[in-house]
Amino acid sequence: MQFRDFILDSEILGRHMDVHVFGHFGTPIVCFPSSMGRTDQFAGFGKMLEQIEPYVRGGKVKLYCVDGVDGEAWYNKYAHPGHRAWMAEQYDRHLMEEIVPFIYEDCWTDYLPITTAGCSFGAYHAVNVTLKHPWTFNRCIGMSGLYDIRAHVDGHYDENVYFNNPVDFIGGVGDSDYLDQLRRIDIRLVCGRGPWEHPHITQEFSDLLASRGIPHWNDMWGHDVEHHWYWWRRQFRYHIEHM
């Protein structure tokens, strides 16, 4: 299986950002680390790659495991919450203006629909960027995610919080081409009902999407399914198989 390690010089973030690429062909999937994780977490520590290796080797999917900035954004409790939200917006710009063009260049194309995936806080990133940019990303797989970021801003609220908080910008969208496009993408919300899981978070976000007429897959697993990589590996494989 082809593996390549890239170091991107991000002008937006003012730092180097790693990207690990697995595979030679297939649907590109941007894979986000969970909270405070780095590039190698999804495929390495999380062992998510092992579960779908036949699809990677067979040219069905191609993984782009990206770096994160959670320690400088939502988890930076030493910074003003306005700065945390601003940093989150810079990360969104990094994804759209640096990661997406990198994927297009790597896939030898001017445009290709991109899937996103993530677990726990990585699910927030996967769902957030997909719903913000539904013309670029056509599918997201969010496992055990958080979709309301307000617990990380200590009561602060501004434009950057709003546009990086899915429950807000989805709740506020009116009839528009944007809403029509949201109704065309493949949204997969996955969560267990076991220890350390919070299925009510996924259910409430599912209810919000339904209230806006946005089709999606609310995939609730059993009461034995914990908030753990063991289960995320199985869920990821299941959804790759059904893509």
N, C-alpha and C positions, 0 to 999 in steps of 0.2 A: 504494500500500500504506500502510495506516495505521501511523503510528509515534507513540508517546507516551513521554515521559521523566518518571519520577516520582522524587521524593526522599522516602524514608520516614524519619521520625524514630524510630529504634529505641530504645525505652526499655531493652530487654534489653542491647544492646551499648553504649548511651550515645553514639551517633554517628549521623550521617546515612548511609543506605544507598540507593544508586541502583538503580532498576529500569527497564530499557528494555523496552517492550512493542511487539511487531511483530504486526500483524494485527488483524482485527475479530471473528473467530469461529473456532471449531474446537477441537480437542483442545489443552488448555494444556500447554506443555512448559517446564519450568524448566531453563534452560541455565546451567551453571556455567563460570566461567573456569578456565583451567589455573593451575598454581602461580604465586602472587603476582599473578595477573591481576585486572583490574577489570571493571566492568559492560560496557564497550564491546568487550571482547576477542573474545567468541564471534562476534558478528555483524559487528563492524568489522574488527579486525586479522585475525581468523581467517577472515573471509569465508564463514562457514557459512551465512548467510542467503541468499547468492546461489544456493546449490545447491538450495534448497527454496522459492524465491520463488513459483513457481506454486501451491504448496500453501498458502502464507500468503495470497496474493492471492485464492485460491479458497475461503477460509474452511474449509480442512481442518485447519490447525493454527494455533496462536497462541503465539508465543515470549515467554517472560518471562526476560530475561537479567538475572541477579542479581549483586550485588556479593559480594566475598569478603573473608575476614579471615585468609588464610594467613600474612601477615606478622606477625600478632599471635598466631597459634596455632602450628601445626605447624612453621612455618619461622622462628619467633622463637627463634633460638639463644641470645639473651641472657637469655631468661627460663627459670625453672625448668621442667623438663618437666611437672611437675604443673600449672603455670599454663597451659602450651600445651594440655594435654588439657582443662582447665577451660574455656579459651576456645573450644575446638572444641565443647564441650557447649553453651556459650552461643550459638554459631552455629546449632547444631541447634534450640535453642529459638527463635531468631529466625526460622528457616525455618518452623517449625510454628506459632508463635503470632503471627507478623507477616506473613510472605510468603504462607502458605496462605490466611489470612482475606482478605488483599488480593486474591488471585486469585479467590476466591469472589465477593467484592464486585464485582470488575471484570467477572466473567462472569454476574452477576445470578443467582446460585444459592446454595443452602445447602450443596451438596455436588456435586463433580464430580471423577472420577478424574483424577489428574495424572500426566503422564510427566516423567521427568528425563533429561538428557543432559549429557555432558561428555567432554573429551579429556584424557589424561594425568592430572594431579592432579584435574582437573575430573571425570574418570570416578570417582575415589574418592568425591567428594562425591555424585555422582549415585547411585551404587550404595549408598553408606552410608546416605543418608537414605531411600532407597526400601526397603531391607531392614529398617531400623529401624521404619518406619511403613508397613507394607504395606496398611493400611486406607485410607490417604490417597493413596499413590502406587501406581499399578497397572502401571507400566512404567518400565524404565530402559535407557538406551543408554550403556554404558561403553566408551569407545574407548581402548585402550592404557593401562589403568588400573593403579593400585596398590591392593591390597586388604589389605595388612598394614602397619600404621602404626608398628610398633615401632622401625623404624630412626630415627624422629623423636623418640623419647622417652628416648634415652640410658640404657636399662635401667630406667627408672622404670616402675612399673605401679600402676594404681589403677582404680577403678570407671569413671572417665571415659575412660581408655584402653580398657578392655574394651568399653564400650558404643559406642565410636566406631571399633572395629577389626573389620571384617567377618569376618576369619578366626576371631576369638575368639567373637563373639556368635552367629555361625552355627554354629560348631563346638560351642558349648555348649548350644544350644537342644534341649529335649526335646519329646516328643509333647505338643502343645497346640493351642489354637485359633490361636495365632500361627504355628506351623509349618504348619498347614492353610492359613492365609491366604497364607503365602509360596509355597505350591505353586500358588496361583491367579494369581499375577502374571506379567507378561511380562518376563523378565530377559534382556538381550542383552549379552553380553561379546564385544567385538570387538578383534582385535589382528593386526598384521602380523608377518611373520617376518624382516623386513629389518633394515638398520642402525638401531641405537639402540633397537630394540624389545626387549621382554623377554617373549616368548610363554610362557615357563615360568610367569610370575606368573599370567597369565590361565588357563593350563591347570591349575595347582594349585588355583586358586580354583574353577574349573569342577568339578574332581574333588571338592572339598569339598561343593559344592552337590549334586552327584550322590549323594554318600554319605548325604546327608540326605533324599534323594528329592525334591529341589526341581527341577522342570523349568526349563530355561533353554536359550538359544541360544549355543553356544560357536562364534563365527564367526571362524575363523582365515584370514587373507589370506596372500598369497604371499611369497616370499623377496625380492621387489623392493619390498615395501611398507614404507616407512620410518616412523619416529616423527616425523611432520611434518603440518602443517595441510593440505597438498595431499591426502594420503591420508585424513585425517579428514573433509575435505569430501565426498569420494566415499563414504566409509562412512556418513556421516550421511544423505546423500541416498538411498543404497541402503536403509537401514532405515526412513526415513520413507516411501519408496515401498512397503515391505512391511508397514507397520503396519496 
